[in-house]
């Protein structure tokens, strides 16, 4: 009975956890669309930007985390995932798909859904941790950085070694002693692979 309970719990964790898929360049939207059509729960955060050409300026929506698509559960259908055109493989740790803390995905999702201007930002290993204390994004935590006369809240996705950032005002945030809901063993350099140059996980 104990063995059955443990297996059931592990299965539930696999189904409820978020993972990252590493894709070919500029294939993120296609991969997300195909996987969604296969019945997978995907999340592809986008941000708005403009590109200037000689004769025109064009508004674009681009992946906030280039070459990555997030996937919730579905790992037991691994073969269907990694055989999808445009996919290199699943981000892994110690040879297994690496789960991403829910709190990291939830923060990104809330920022994107709120319509707040968000941009790609370099990953930060350390800094002053703060929490948004008011407004639509209350409760979100990240690292506070200052650039010129503006403050930015950096939201890391540790297993990928990448981040996004939004502008915040000083009165909107408060200091916290330590980030919550994150597994320190899943950060870059702690056994994670497929951050840009890893190998695909072989199908089970």
N, C-alpha and C positions, 0 to 999 in steps of 0.2 A: 504493500500500500504506500509506503514511504517512497519507494522508487517511482511509482506512478505519479505521485504528487509532485516530485521534483521534476520529472520529465514534462509534466503539464505546465509547470511554472516556467520552465525554460522556453517552452514553445510559446507561451503567452508573451514573454519578454521579447522574443524574436519578432512576433507579430506587431508589438506596440512600439518597437524601437525605430529610430530614424537611421538611415545609412546614406552614404554618398556614392554615386556612380561617376566614374571618370569617363568623359566622352571625347570624341574628336573635336578639334577646333571648329566652332560655329555649327555644331550639330546638337547643341543643347535643346533647342526648341523641338527639333524633329524627334529626338530621343524621348523627351517628355511626352510628346503627342502619341508616339507609338506605344510606349509603356502604359499610358492611360487607357489607350484602346484595348490593351491586353488585360485590363482590370486592375492594374497596380495603382497605388496611392502615391502620386508624385508631387513634388513641390519644386518649382523653378522660379526663384525670386528674380525680378527684373528691375532695372532702373532706367529712368529717362535721361537722355543726353542729346547733344547736337554735334554733328560733324560738319565742318566747313570744307567745301570744295571751291574750286576757282569760280564757278558760275552760280553756286547756290549753297544754302544751308539746309540740312535735312535733320528733322527730329527722329530719333531712334529709341527703341527700347532694347536694351542689351542685358545679358545675364550678369547678375551681381557677382556671381562666382564663376568666372569663365571656365568652361570644360567640366563643370559639375552639375549634376541633377540629384536632388534629394529624393529618397524613397522610404516610405514607411512600411515596414514589414515585408512580407512576400519573399523572404530569403529562401524559403523552402522550394521556391520556383526559380532557383538560381540559373539553371540552364536557359530558361526563357528570357532571363534578364541579359546575360552576357552574350547571347547570340543575336541580340537586337542590333541592327545596323547602326553604326556610329558609336558603339560602346567599346571601350577598352577593357573595363572590368570594374569590380567593386573595390572601394577603398578598404584596405584590410589592416589588421593588427595581429601579429603572431599567427598568420595564416588563416585568420577568420575575419568575416565582415566586421568592420569596426563600428560599433554603435555610437551615435552622436547624442550628447545630452539633450533631452527635450527642451531644457531651458534655453539652449542656444538657438534651436530652430524656432521656438516660440517667439523669441526676441526679434529675429529676422522677419518672421511672418507678420508680427504686429507692426513693425516699422513699415513694411511694404504695404500692408492693408490700410494703414493710416494716411497714406498719401504724402508722408513726410519726405522731403528731398534726401535721398540716400546716395552714397557713392562708394566706390571701391577704395579700400584703405589697406596699407601694409599691415601684416600681422604684428601685434605687439606682445612681447614676452612678459613685460612687467610695466607697472605704472600705478596711478592712483585710481583705485576702484571706487565707483560711485553708483548710486541708484537714482533713477528719475523718480521724483517724489510727487509730481502733479501732472495733470494733463492726460492726453490720450495714451501716452506711453509710460504712465506711472507703474513702477515696479521693475522696469527693465534695468539691468545692470551692465556696466561696461567700464572701459578705461577712459578716463578724461584726459584729453590732450588739448593744447592751445596752439593755434596757428594764426599768426598775425593778431588781429583783434577779435578772433572768433574762438569759441570752444567747441570741441567735437567729442562725441561719445563713440568710442570704437567698440564694435561688437565682434569678438573673435569667434571663429569656428576652429577650435584648436586642432582637431584631427587633420584638417586640411592645411593648417598653417597660413590661413588667409582671413580677411576681415572686411567689414563694411563700416561706414561711419555716417553719423548724422550730426547736424549742428544743434547745440543746446545752449541755453542761457544759464549762467551760474546759479541763479535762484531756483532753477528747476531740479537741481541735483543735490544729493547729500552723500557724504562719505560713508563707505561701509568697510568693515575690517577685513573681509575676505569674500571672494565670489562664492555663490551658493549653487548647489546642484550640478557641480562639475566633477568629473573624474580626472584627477591630476595625472593618472597613468596613461591617459589617452592623448596627451599633447604631442606636438611635433618632436621627433627624436626619441620618443618612448615606444618604439616598436611599430609605429604606424608606417604604412607605405601606400603607394599610389598617390603621393602628392607630386603630381606632374610626371614622375619618371618611374613609376612602379610597374609591376607585372600583373596581369589579370589573374584572378583566382580561378583555378580549374574547377569545372563543374563537379559536383559531388556524384 
